[in-house]
Amino acid sequence: MKDVARVAGVDKGTVSRVLRGDPRISDATGRRVWEAARELGYRMDVTARGLSSGRTGLAGVLVPSLGEWWVGPFLEGARRSLGAAGWDLLPLESGRDPRGALRGAERLVARRVEGVLWAEGRILPPEGFSLPTVRWGADEGACLGLDAPGVLRGVRRAFPGRSFRYCGGPGALFPFLSRLEEEGEGLPLALVDGAPTLPPGPSLWCGDARIAALLGLCCLPWGAFEIGVAAGRLLQRRLRHPEALFPKLRWLVHPRDSRGEPLPREGKRKP
């Protein structure tokens, strides 16, 4: 910064204000500083800036496993919304273990992240975890979740009178679909939700629409990218207004055929 100030003919404090985007700096001075910075190949030291400002620009993300199919699209969506505001992501995994989640929470605090996307729906943050947090599947605070009654209605309407068999696994995203098992009659439709193998007979794939298309199956999609975008935007609001109350954001999804087209539903479509 001293070198930039010398070339631009200003003091070091003016360089600092220009780089921070201080509106009190004139356009002419700002242009001189930026031209000097480009000429010298100057790059801002983000760590030093964090030490002086008390901010790190880091948002933590805790997921069950980085190998889950939805984690990549989810992180890309969160990066898309948070990155536009100058935030970087620090993803960690819990291993679906409360002790792993506790260690992850401790690491996030140690790395001085400013907010957290807690995408480990089955494990709660540890007691006393005070960082601004957006959770998946929670019922209070800043959180996102699926509209379970609406999803159940959508499946019933898409397959009227059909019986169902829920096939869940460790990576299940729609565990409430098991409520459909006592309904309908005839050959059951398998609801494949994180199961390691595909059962025989007709199936509705739950989760990754790309896999459903490859298998030629109908799909109940889980919009990981869109949920990541929404989670990132909600975390920004949470950081700006840490004491505010936030309603739960609920997502409604509908079954689609193997080409990705919505299956016909009874009644009129709501806007």
C-alpha positions in Angstrom: 0.0 0.0 0.0 2.9 2.3 0.6 4.2 1.7 -2.9 0.7 2.3 -4.4 0.5 5.6 -2.4 3.9 6.7 -3.6 3.1 6.1 -7.3 -0.4 7.6 -7.0 0.9 10.7 -5.1 -1.4 10.2 -2.1 -1.0 8.9 1.4 -1.5 5.3 2.6 -4.8 6.1 4.3 -6.3 7.4 1.0 -5.2 4.1 -0.7 -7.0 2.2 2.0 -10.2 4.2 1.6 -10.2 3.8 -2.2 -9.8 0.0 -1.9 -12.7 -0.1 0.6 -14.9 1.8 -1.8 -15.2 4.9 0.4 -17.7 7.2 -1.4 -16.0 10.3 0.0 -13.0 9.8 -2.3 -13.2 11.8 -5.6 -13.3 9.9 -8.9 -10.0 11.4 -10.0 -8.2 10.2 -6.9 -9.8 6.8 -7.1 -8.7 6.4 -10.8 -5.1 7.4 -9.8 -5.0 4.8 -7.0 -6.4 2.0 -9.1 -4.1 2.8 -12.0 -1.1 2.6 -9.7 -2.4 -0.6 -8.1 -2.7 -2.2 -11.6 0.7 -0.9 -12.7 2.3 -2.4 -9.6 0.3 -5.7 -9.7 -1.1 -4.9 -6.2 -3.4 -7.5 -4.6 -5.2 -6.8 -1.3 -4.1 -9.0 1.7 -7.4 -10.4 2.7 -6.0 -11.8 6.0 -4.5 -8.5 7.0 -7.8 -6.7 6.1 -9.7 -9.2 8.3 -7.3 -8.6 11.2 -7.9 -4.8 11.0 -11.6 -4.9 10.4 -12.5 -7.8 12.6 -14.2 -9.6 9.7 -13.1 -12.7 7.7 -15.6 -12.8 4.9 -16.0 -16.6 5.5 -19.3 -18.5 5.7 -19.1 -22.0 7.0 -21.1 -24.9 5.6 -21.7 -28.2 7.5 -23.0 -31.1 5.5 -23.3 -34.9 6.4 -20.7 -35.9 3.8 -19.0 -34.1 0.9 -19.6 -37.2 -1.2 -23.4 -36.8 -1.2 -24.8 -36.1 -4.7 -26.6 -33.0 -3.6 -23.7 -31.3 -1.9 -22.0 -30.1 -5.1 -25.1 -28.3 -6.5 -26.0 -27.0 -3.0 -22.5 -25.5 -2.5 -22.6 -24.0 -6.0 -26.0 -22.4 -5.3 -24.7 -21.0 -2.0 -21.5 -19.8 -3.6 -23.5 -18.1 -6.3 -25.5 -16.0 -3.9 -22.9 -15.5 -1.2 -20.0 -15.0 -3.6 -21.8 -12.1 -5.3 -21.7 -10.4 -1.9 -18.0 -11.1 -1.4 -18.2 -14.1 0.8 -16.1 -17.3 0.6 -17.3 -20.7 1.7 -15.6 -23.1 4.1 -17.3 -26.5 3.8 -16.9 -29.2 6.5 -18.6 -32.6 7.0 -20.0 -34.2 10.1 -19.9 -37.8 8.9 -23.5 -38.1 10.2 -22.0 -38.3 13.7 -22.9 -35.9 16.5 -19.2 -35.9 17.6 -18.2 -35.0 14.0 -20.8 -32.2 14.0 -19.4 -30.9 17.3 -15.8 -30.9 15.9 -17.0 -29.2 12.8 -18.8 -26.5 14.9 -15.6 -26.0 16.9 -13.5 -25.7 13.7 -15.9 -23.1 12.3 -15.7 -21.0 15.4 -11.9 -21.3 15.4 -11.7 -20.2 11.8 -13.8 -17.1 12.8 -16.5 -17.7 10.2 -19.2 -15.0 10.4 -22.2 -17.2 9.6 -23.0 -20.9 9.0 -25.2 -22.9 6.7 -26.1 -25.9 8.9 -27.1 -28.5 6.2 -26.9 -31.4 8.6 -30.6 -31.8 9.2 -30.5 -34.8 11.6 -28.0 -33.2 14.1 -28.6 -30.0 15.9 -25.9 -27.3 16.5 -24.3 -27.7 19.9 -25.7 -25.9 22.9 -24.3 -22.3 23.1 -23.5 -22.2 19.3 -24.1 -18.5 18.8 -23.0 -17.8 15.2 -25.7 -16.6 12.9 -27.0 -19.8 11.4 -29.4 -21.0 8.7 -30.6 -24.6 9.2 -32.2 -27.2 7.0 -35.4 -28.8 8.3 -35.7 -26.8 11.5 -38.9 -25.4 12.9 -37.7 -22.1 14.4 -35.0 -19.5 13.6 -33.7 -18.9 10.1 -34.4 -22.2 8.3 -35.5 -23.9 5.2 -37.5 -27.1 4.7 -39.8 -29.1 2.6 -43.6 -28.7 2.7 -44.1 -32.3 3.7 -48.0 -32.3 3.5 -47.8 -30.6 0.1 -45.3 -33.2 -1.2 -47.5 -36.1 0.0 -50.5 -34.5 -1.7 -48.5 -34.1 -4.9 -47.5 -37.8 -4.9 -51.0 -39.0 -4.3 -52.4 -36.8 -7.1 -49.8 -38.0 -9.5 -50.5 -41.7 -8.7 -54.2 -41.8 -7.6 -55.3 -45.0 -5.9 -51.7 -46.5 -6.0 -50.1 -48.3 -3.1 -46.6 -47.3 -2.1 -43.5 -49.0 -0.6 -40.9 -46.6 0.9 -37.3 -47.6 0.3 -35.1 -45.3 2.3 -31.4 -45.2 3.0 -28.8 -43.2 4.9 -29.0 -40.3 2.5 -32.8 -40.1 2.5 -34.2 -36.6 1.7 -38.0 -37.4 1.9 -38.3 -39.7 5.0 -41.9 -38.6 5.5 -42.9 -40.5 2.4 -43.1 -43.6 4.6 -46.5 -42.3 5.7 -47.9 -43.4 2.3 -47.2 -47.1 2.9 -50.6 -47.8 4.4 -52.5 -46.3 1.5 -53.8 -47.6 -1.9 -54.0 -51.0 -3.3 -52.5 -53.2 -6.1 -48.8 -53.5 -7.1 -46.9 -51.0 -4.9 -44.8 -48.2 -6.4 -41.4 -48.2 -4.8 -40.3 -44.8 -3.5 -36.5 -44.9 -3.8 -35.1 -42.4 -1.3 -31.4 -43.0 -0.7 -31.7 -46.8 -0.9 -28.4 -48.4 -2.1 -30.1 -50.6 -4.7 -33.1 -50.2 -7.0 -35.9 -52.6 -6.1 -37.8 -54.6 -8.8 -41.0 -53.3 -10.2 -42.2 -49.7 -10.9 -40.3 -47.0 -9.0 -40.3 -43.3 -8.3 -36.8 -42.0 -7.8 -36.4 -39.4 -5.1 -33.6 -36.8 -5.3 -31.3 -36.5 -8.2 -33.2 -35.9 -11.4 -30.2 -36.8 -13.6 -30.0 -40.3 -12.2 -33.8 -40.7 -12.7 -33.4 -39.7 -16.3 -30.6 -42.2 -16.9 -32.7 -45.0 -15.4 -35.8 -43.9 -17.3 -37.8 -43.4 -14.0 -40.2 -40.8 -12.8 -38.6 -38.5 -10.2 -39.5 -36.5 -7.1 -36.7 -33.9 -7.5 -34.8 -32.2 -4.7 -33.6 -28.8 -6.0 -30.2 -28.7 -4.3 -28.9 -25.8 -6.4 -32.0 -23.7 -5.8 -32.0 -24.5 -2.1 -28.4 -23.5 -1.9 -29.1 -20.1 -3.5 -32.0 -19.5 -1.1 -29.9 -20.6 1.9 -27.2 -18.2 0.9 -29.6 -15.3 0.6 -31.3 -16.1 3.9 -27.9 -16.2 5.6 -27.1 -12.7 4.2 -30.3 -11.4 5.7 -29.5 -13.2 9.0 -26.1 -11.5 9.1 -27.6 -8.1 8.4 -30.3 -8.5 11.0 -29.0 -11.0 13.6 -31.8 -10.2 16.1 -34.7 -10.4 13.6 -37.3 -13.2 13.5 -37.4 -15.2 10.3 -40.3 -17.4 9.1 -39.4 -20.9 7.9 -39.1 -21.1 4.1 -40.9 -24.2 2.8 -40.3 -25.9 -0.6 -43.0 -27.8 -2.5 -41.8 -30.3 -5.1 -43.8 -32.3 -7.7 -43.1 -35.7 -9.4 -41.8 -35.5 -12.9 -41.5 -38.1 -15.7 -38.3 -39.4 -17.1 -38.0 -36.4 -19.5 -38.3 -34.0 -16.6 -41.9 -32.9 -17.5 -44.3 -32.5 -14.6 -46.7 -35.4 -14.2 -50.4 -34.4 -14.6 -52.1 -33.5 -11.3 -55.8 -33.3 -10.4 -57.4 -29.9 -10.0 -56.1 -26.5 -11.0 -52.5 -25.5 -10.7 -51.9 -22.9 -8.0 -49.7 -19.9 -9.0 
